[in-house]
Amino acid sequence: MSTTRRRLGAVGIAAALILVGGAAAPALAAPPAASDSKGSRTDARFATFNASLNRGVEGQLVSDLSKPGNAQADAVAEIIQRAKPDVLLINEFDYDAEGEALRLFQDNYLSVPHGDAEAVTYPYRYTAPVNTGVPSGFDLNNNGQVAGGDDAWGFGLFPGQYGMAVYSKFPIDEEAVRTFQNFRWADMPGALLPDDPSTPAPADFYSEEELAAFPLSSKSHWDVPVQVSKNKTVHFLVSHPTPPTFDGPEDRNGTRNHDEIRFWADYISGADYIYDDAGRSGGLRGGDLFVIAGDQNADPNDGDSTAGAIDQLLEHPAVNTRSVPTSAGGAEASVLQAGINAEHTGDAAQDTADFSEPPGNIRVDYVLPSRQIRIVDSEVFWPEQADPLSALTGVYPFPSSDHRLVWSDVDVPGAKPGR
C-alpha cells in the first residue's frame, strides 16, 4: 500500500552510487542527447514517480525483482520506458544497503522491452539510507508503548521501507552528493514543532529528549548533482515528505510535511542554518541550477496539508512554475469518479494521484526547475480510458501505482553538449 494513500492522499549515513559494470563515473563524460515526445532536442527530461515499489517484508523487493515477470514491476517499467526520462526519481522504492533492488530493476525490467516500448538504460544510479522504519527508541505517538511503525523516525515496518532511488543517463557527481537524513527538525529556525493542545506549554507534543534526536526528514533529503553537459551541473533535489495525516489534533505529520517542504525552499535560498550528514553547512549558492522532484504529499488547493505547505515552493521566486504538467486522464478520472472530486477547486488535469475519498484525486508529485531553466514541455502520464496505455495506470487495485509519473523537458542555459 502506498504511504500516500491517506487523508491527504491516503540512522546511518552510508550511501550507494551504483554504476553499470562497477565503473567510476567519468568526470567529464559527454551526456546523451535528450528528446521530447516530438523528437526535437532538449537538454534533459527530468521526472518523478512514486512507483509504489515498496513491500511489507524486508528483502521482498529484491526477491520480486530478482527475475523478470513481476506484474507490478513490469507495469512500472513500461511507464518509465514510454516516458523516457533522462533523470528519474522513484519514490517508495525499498532501500537495501547493497543496491541490489536498484540493479535488478534495471537489469530485469528497464532493460527488457515491454510491448513496443523500447528498453531504457541508466548507467548512473544513486540510493542511500532513509529514516522510514528506523526505530527511534521513543514513544513518538504517545500511546504508552514503544513499538511499531509510528515509533520509527519515519513510518515504516523495517529500515529502508518506502525509500528512494535516482536513475540517470547523465553522470552523477558522487563526490558532491549531499544527504540530510540526520538534520534535526528542532534545528530549523521557526520550525512548526507540534503542540499538544491539551497542555498550556507550546510545541510540547515531543519531549526535549525526543526533539534532541528527531530528524526533519521522514525519509531523507538528497542533493544529487547531475552533469547534464561538460560545463553544466543541475542539482537534483529529491525527497518524499510524510503524508500530513494519520495523527491527531497536534498535527504532528502535517507540520512535519510543511517543514520538509520548507527545507528545500530554504536550501535554494542559501540558508546557512542547514547542515548535511557530512557536517557541511549551507544551501545552494546564487546561480546554482536545480530541479526539485518528489512526492511532496501536498496540493496547492485541495487535500489536508498544512495551509501554504506546497506554496513555499510554488511561490518561491527561484522556482520556475510557468508550465504545469497536465493530463487528459486526470481530468477524465475526476469526472468519472465524481464524489469529493466535484468539490475540489484545483484543476483536475493537474492531478498526479488517484486517491480514495477523502481526499480524492489531487496534485502531490512535482518536478520544479530553477527559474534560469526553461521548461520546454511537461506532462503527467495519465492516459484516458480509451487509450490502450491506460491499462498501465488503471483503477484500484492499480497495476502500477496510485501515483502518476510526472516529467518536464528542460533547456539548461549555457549547457554545451560536447559531442
C-alpha positions as CSV (number, residue, x, y, z in Angstrom):
1,M,0.0,0.0,0.0
2,S,1.3,3.4,-0.9
3,T,2.2,5.6,2.0
4,T,0.5,8.4,0.3
5,R,-3.0,6.7,0.3
6,R,-4.1,8.8,3.2
7,R,-6.4,11.6,4.3
8,L,-4.2,13.8,2.1
9,G,-3.7,11.0,-0.2
10,A,-4.4,8.3,1.6
11,V,20.3,6.4,11.1
12,G,23.1,5.6,9.2
13,I,24.8,7.8,6.7
14,A,26.2,5.3,4.2
15,A,25.1,5.7,0.6
16,A,25.4,3.7,-2.6
17,L,26.2,5.0,-6.0
18,I,25.6,2.1,-8.4
19,L,27.2,2.2,-11.8
20,V,26.8,-0.2,-14.6
21,G,29.8,-2.6,-14.7
22,G,31.0,-1.0,-11.5
23,A,32.9,1.6,-13.4
24,A,33.6,5.0,-11.9
25,A,31.7,8.0,-13.3
26,P,33.8,9.8,-15.8
27,A,34.4,13.4,-14.6
28,L,33.6,15.0,-17.9
29,A,31.6,12.4,-19.8
30,A,29.5,13.6,-22.7
31,P,25.9,13.1,-21.9
32,P,23.4,11.6,-24.4
33,A,21.0,13.8,-26.3
34,A,17.6,14.0,-24.8
35,S,14.4,14.3,-26.9
36,D,10.9,15.4,-26.3
37,S,7.9,13.4,-27.5
38,K,8.1,15.1,-30.9
39,G,11.8,14.3,-31.3
40,S,13.2,17.8,-31.0
41,R,16.3,18.1,-28.8
42,T,16.2,19.4,-25.3
43,D,18.9,19.2,-22.6
44,A,17.1,16.8,-20.3
45,R,13.9,15.2,-19.3
46,F,13.5,15.1,-15.5
47,A,10.8,13.0,-13.9
48,T,9.4,11.9,-10.6
49,F,7.4,8.7,-10.0
50,N,6.0,7.4,-6.7
51,A,6.0,3.8,-8.1
52,S,4.8,2.0,-5.0
53,L,7.7,-0.4,-5.3
54,N,7.5,-1.0,-1.6
55,R,6.9,-4.3,0.1
56,G,5.7,-5.3,3.6
57,V,8.7,-7.5,4.4
58,E,12.3,-6.6,4.3
59,G,14.1,-8.2,1.3
60,Q,10.9,-8.9,-0.6
61,L,11.5,-6.2,-3.2
62,V,14.9,-7.7,-4.0
63,S,13.2,-11.1,-4.3
64,D,10.4,-9.8,-6.5
65,L,12.9,-8.1,-8.9
66,S,15.4,-11.0,-8.9
67,K,13.8,-12.4,-12.1
68,P,11.6,-10.9,-14.8
69,G,7.8,-11.3,-14.6
70,N,6.6,-9.4,-11.6
71,A,3.4,-7.8,-12.9
72,Q,3.6,-4.6,-11.0
73,A,7.3,-4.0,-11.8
74,D,6.6,-4.7,-15.4
75,A,3.9,-2.0,-15.5
76,V,6.1,0.5,-13.7
77,A,9.0,-0.2,-16.1
78,E,6.8,0.2,-19.1
79,I,5.6,3.6,-17.9
80,I,9.2,4.7,-17.5
81,Q,10.1,3.3,-20.9
82,R,7.3,5.2,-22.5
83,A,8.0,8.5,-20.7
84,K,11.8,8.1,-21.4
85,P,13.1,10.4,-18.7
86,D,16.8,11.1,-18.6
87,V,16.9,11.7,-14.9
88,L,14.3,10.0,-12.7
89,L,13.4,9.9,-9.0
90,I,11.5,6.9,-7.8
91,N,9.7,7.3,-4.5
92,E,8.6,4.2,-2.5
93,F,11.5,2.0,-3.6
94,D,12.7,-0.1,-0.7
95,Y,16.3,0.5,0.2
96,D,18.9,-2.2,0.6
97,A,22.5,-1.5,1.5
98,E,24.0,-3.4,-1.4
99,G,21.9,-1.6,-4.0
100,E,20.5,-5.0,-5.3
101,A,17.0,-3.7,-5.9
102,L,18.4,-0.8,-7.8
103,R,20.4,-3.0,-10.1
104,L,17.8,-5.7,-10.5
105,F,15.1,-3.3,-11.6
106,Q,17.5,-2.0,-14.3
107,D,18.6,-5.5,-15.4
108,N,15.3,-7.4,-15.3
109,Y,12.8,-4.7,-16.1
110,L,14.1,-1.4,-17.5
111,S,16.5,-3.3,-19.8
112,V,13.7,-5.5,-21.1
113,P,11.3,-4.2,-23.8
114,H,7.6,-4.2,-22.9
115,G,5.3,-4.4,-25.9
116,D,6.5,-1.8,-28.4
117,A,8.2,0.2,-25.6
118,E,12.0,0.1,-26.0
119,A,14.3,-0.8,-23.2
120,V,16.0,2.1,-21.4
121,T,19.4,2.1,-19.7
122,Y,20.5,4.2,-16.8
123,P,24.3,3.9,-16.4
124,Y,24.2,6.0,-13.2
125,R,22.1,5.2,-10.2
126,Y,22.0,6.5,-6.6
127,T,20.4,5.4,-3.4
128,A,21.1,6.0,0.3
129,P,19.5,5.1,3.7
130,V,16.3,6.7,4.8
131,N,14.6,7.2,8.1
132,T,11.5,5.2,7.4
133,G,11.3,2.1,9.6
134,V,14.4,3.1,11.7
135,P,13.4,2.6,15.4
136,S,13.6,5.8,17.4
137,G,13.5,4.2,20.8
138,F,10.8,6.6,21.9
139,D,7.1,6.5,22.2
140,L,6.6,9.1,19.4
141,N,2.8,8.6,19.0
142,N,2.3,8.8,22.8
143,N,0.3,5.6,23.0
144,G,2.1,4.3,26.0
145,Q,4.4,1.8,24.3
146,V,7.5,1.9,22.1
147,A,6.7,-0.4,19.1
148,G,5.7,-0.3,15.5
149,G,6.0,1.9,12.5
150,D,4.6,5.0,14.3
151,D,7.6,5.0,16.7
152,A,10.2,4.9,13.9
153,W,11.8,8.1,12.8
154,G,9.7,7.8,9.6
155,F,6.7,5.5,9.4
156,G,7.8,2.1,8.2
157,L,7.8,-1.6,9.2
158,F,11.5,-2.1,8.6
159,P,14.5,0.2,7.9
160,G,14.5,1.3,4.3
161,Q,10.8,0.7,3.5
162,Y,9.4,3.4,1.3
163,G,12.9,4.5,0.3
164,M,14.1,6.5,-2.8
165,A,16.2,5.8,-5.9
166,V,17.7,8.0,-8.6
167,Y,18.3,6.7,-12.1
168,S,20.2,8.9,-14.6
169,K,21.6,8.8,-18.1
170,F,23.9,11.6,-17.1
171,P,26.9,11.3,-14.8
172,I,26.3,11.9,-11.1
173,D,29.0,13.8,-9.3
174,E,29.2,11.4,-6.5
175,E,31.8,13.4,-4.5
176,A,29.4,16.3,-4.4
177,V,26.2,14.5,-3.3
178,R,24.8,15.8,-0.1
179,T,22.3,13.9,2.1
180,F,20.3,15.4,5.0
181,Q,18.9,12.2,6.7
182,N,20.0,13.4,10.2
183,F,19.3,17.1,10.1
184,R,17.3,17.7,13.3
185,W,13.8,19.2,12.9
186,A,14.4,21.4,16.0
187,D,17.5,23.0,14.3
188,M,15.2,24.6,11.7
189,P,14.6,28.2,12.8
190,G,10.9,28.8,13.4
191,A,10.1,25.1,12.9
192,L,6.4,24.2,13.2
193,L,7.0,21.7,16.0
194,P,3.7,20.0,17.0
195,D,1.9,21.2,20.1
196,D,-0.3,19.2,22.4
197,P,-3.5,21.4,22.6
198,S,-4.4,19.8,26.0
199,T,-1.5,21.5,27.7
200,P,-0.6,25.2,28.1
201,A,3.1,24.7,27.1
202,P,3.9,25.5,23.4
203,A,5.3,22.9,20.9
204,D,5.3,20.2,23.6
205,F,4.0,17.1,21.9
206,Y,7.5,15.7,21.7
207,S,9.8,15.8,24.7
208,E,13.1,17.7,24.8
209,E,14.9,14.3,24.7
210,E,12.9,13.3,21.6
211,L,13.5,16.6,19.8
212,A,17.2,16.4,20.5
213,A,17.3,13.4,18.2
214,F,14.3,13.9,15.9
215,P,15.2,14.2,12.2
216,L,13.3,16.5,10.0
217,S,13.2,14.1,7.1
218,S,10.7,11.3,7.3
219,K,12.8,9.6,4.5
220,S,15.7,11.8,3.6
221,H,16.5,14.9,1.5
222,W,19.2,14.4,-1.1
223,D,21.1,16.9,-3.3
224,V,22.3,14.8,-6.3
225,P,24.4,16.9,-8.7
226,V,23.8,15.7,-12.3
227,Q,26.3,16.7,-15.0
228,V,24.0,17.4,-18.0
229,S,27.0,18.6,-20.1
230,K,30.7,19.1,-19.7
231,N,30.2,22.6,-18.3
232,K,26.8,22.4,-16.5
233,T,25.6,20.7,-13.4
234,V,22.0,20.5,-12.2
235,H,21.3,19.8,-8.6
236,F,18.6,17.2,-8.4
237,L,16.9,17.9,-5.1
238,V,14.8,14.9,-4.1
239,S,12.6,14.0,-1.1
240,H,9.3,12.4,-0.1
241,P,7.7,14.3,2.8
242,T,5.4,12.5,5.2
243,P,1.7,12.5,4.5
244,P,0.1,15.2,6.6
245,T,-2.3,12.9,8.3
246,F,-2.5,9.8,10.5
247,D,-2.1,12.0,13.5
248,G,-4.3,13.9,16.0
249,P,-5.1,17.5,17.0
250,E,-1.4,18.1,17.4
251,D,-1.0,17.8,13.6
252,R,2.5,16.2,14.0
253,N,2.5,14.8,10.5
254,G,1.0,17.9,8.9
255,T,3.6,20.2,10.5
256,R,6.4,17.9,9.6
257,N,5.2,17.7,6.0
258,H,5.2,21.5,5.9
259,D,8.7,21.8,7.2
260,E,10.1,19.0,5.0
261,I,8.8,21.1,2.0
262,R,10.2,24.3,3.6
263,F,13.6,22.7,3.8
264,W,14.1,22.9,0.0
265,A,12.7,26.4,-0.1
266,D,15.4,27.4,2.5
267,Y,18.0,25.3,0.8
268,I,17.6,27.0,-2.6
269,S,17.7,30.4,-0.8
270,G,21.1,29.5,0.6
271,A,20.1,29.2,4.3
272,D,23.2,29.0,6.5
273,Y,21.5,27.0,9.3
274,I,21.4,23.9,7.2
275,Y,24.0,21.1,7.7
276,D,24.3,17.8,5.8
277,D,25.2,14.4,7.1
278,A,28.9,15.0,6.4
279,G,28.9,18.2,8.6
280,R,29.0,20.7,5.7
281,S,26.8,23.8,6.2
282,G,24.7,26.0,4.0
283,G,22.4,25.6,1.0
284,L,22.8,26.3,-2.7
285,R,24.8,29.3,-4.0
286,G,23.2,32.0,-6.0
287,G,23.0,31.0,-9.7
288,D,23.2,27.2,-9.0
289,L,20.8,25.3,-11.2
290,F,18.4,22.8,-9.7
291,V,15.3,20.7,-10.2
292,I,13.2,19.8,-7.2
293,A,11.4,16.5,-7.6
294,G,9.3,14.2,-5.5
295,D,6.0,13.2,-4.0
296,Q,5.5,16.2,-1.7
297,N,2.2,15.0,-0.3
298,A,0.7,18.5,-0.6
299,D,-1.7,20.0,-3.1
300,P,-1.9,23.8,-3.5
301,N,-5.7,23.8,-3.4
302,D,-7.2,20.6,-2.0
303,G,-6.5,17.9,0.5
304,D,-5.4,18.2,4.1
305,S,-1.9,19.6,4.0
306,T,-1.0,22.5,6.4
307,A,-2.0,25.8,4.8
308,G,0.5,27.0,2.3
309,A,2.8,24.0,2.5
310,I,3.5,23.5,-1.2
311,D,3.2,27.2,-1.9
312,Q,6.6,27.6,-0.2
313,L,8.0,26.1,-3.4
314,L,5.3,27.1,-6.0
315,E,5.6,30.8,-5.0
316,H,9.3,30.8,-4.4
317,P,11.0,33.4,-6.7
318,A,13.8,31.0,-7.6
319,V,11.4,28.3,-8.9
320,N,10.1,28.1,-12.5
321,T,6.3,27.3,-12.4
322,R,5.4,28.7,-15.8
323,S,4.5,25.2,-17.2
324,V,2.3,23.0,-15.0
325,P,2.2,19.3,-16.1
326,T,-1.3,18.1,-17.0
327,S,-3.0,15.0,-18.4
328,A,-6.3,14.2,-20.1
329,G,-6.7,11.1,-18.0
330,G,-6.6,13.1,-14.7
331,A,-9.4,15.4,-15.9
332,E,-11.4,12.4,-17.1
333,A,-11.0,10.5,-13.8
334,S,-12.2,13.4,-11.8
335,V,-15.4,13.4,-13.7
336,L,-15.9,9.7,-13.8
337,Q,-15.2,9.2,-10.1
338,A,-17.1,12.3,-9.0
339,G,-17.6,12.3,-5.3
340,I,-15.3,14.6,-3.4
341,N,-13.5,15.4,-6.7
342,A,-16.5,17.6,-7.6
343,E,-15.8,19.8,-4.6
344,H,-12.1,20.4,-5.5
345,T,-11.1,23.9,-6.5
346,G,-7.9,22.8,-8.3
347,D,-7.6,21.9,-12.0
348,A,-8.2,18.1,-12.2
349,A,-5.9,18.0,-15.3
350,Q,-3.0,18.8,-12.9
351,D,-3.8,15.8,-10.6
352,T,-1.0,13.3,-10.1
353,A,-2.5,10.8,-7.8
354,D,-5.7,8.7,-7.8
355,F,-6.6,8.5,-4.1
356,S,-9.7,7.1,-2.3
357,E,-12.0,9.5,-0.6
358,P,-11.0,11.6,1.2
359,P,-9.1,13.3,-0.3
360,G,-9.9,12.1,-3.9
361,N,-7.6,12.9,-6.7
362,I,-5.0,15.6,-6.1
363,R,-1.7,17.1,-7.2
364,V,1.1,15.9,-5.0
365,D,4.0,15.0,-7.3
366,Y,6.3,17.8,-8.7
367,V,9.2,18.5,-11.0
368,L,10.2,22.1,-10.3
369,P,13.2,23.6,-12.2
370,S,15.0,26.7,-11.1
371,R,13.9,29.9,-12.8
372,Q,17.0,30.1,-15.1
373,I,16.0,26.8,-16.7
374,R,13.4,27.0,-19.5
375,I,10.6,24.4,-19.5
376,V,10.1,23.1,-23.0
377,D,7.3,20.8,-22.2
378,S,5.8,18.9,-19.3
379,E,3.2,16.2,-18.7
380,V,1.5,13.8,-16.2
381,F,1.5,10.2,-17.6
382,W,-2.2,9.5,-17.1
383,P,-3.9,8.2,-20.3
384,E,-7.6,8.4,-20.9
385,Q,-9.5,5.2,-20.5
386,A,-9.9,4.9,-24.3
387,D,-6.2,4.8,-24.7
388,P,-4.7,1.3,-24.5
389,L,-1.9,2.6,-22.4
390,S,-4.5,3.3,-19.6
391,A,-4.0,-0.4,-18.7
392,L,-0.7,0.7,-17.2
393,T,-2.3,3.1,-14.7
394,G,-5.8,1.6,-14.4
395,V,-8.1,1.8,-11.4
396,Y,-7.9,0.4,-7.9
397,P,-6.3,-2.1,-7.4
398,F,-3.7,-0.3,-9.5
399,P,-1.5,-2.3,-11.9
400,S,1.4,0.1,-11.2
401,S,0.8,2.8,-8.6
402,D,-1.9,5.2,-7.3
403,H,0.5,7.9,-8.4
404,R,1.4,9.0,-11.9
405,L,4.8,9.7,-13.4
406,V,5.4,13.4,-13.9
407,W,8.0,14.8,-16.3
408,S,9.4,18.1,-17.6
409,D,11.7,18.7,-20.6
410,V,14.1,21.5,-19.7
411,D,16.6,23.6,-21.6
412,V,19.6,24.2,-19.4
413,P,21.1,27.6,-20.1
414,G,24.7,27.6,-21.3
415,A,25.0,23.9,-21.5
416,K,27.4,22.6,-24.2
417,P,26.8,19.1,-25.3
418,G,30.5,18.4,-26.0
419,R,29.8,16.0,-28.8
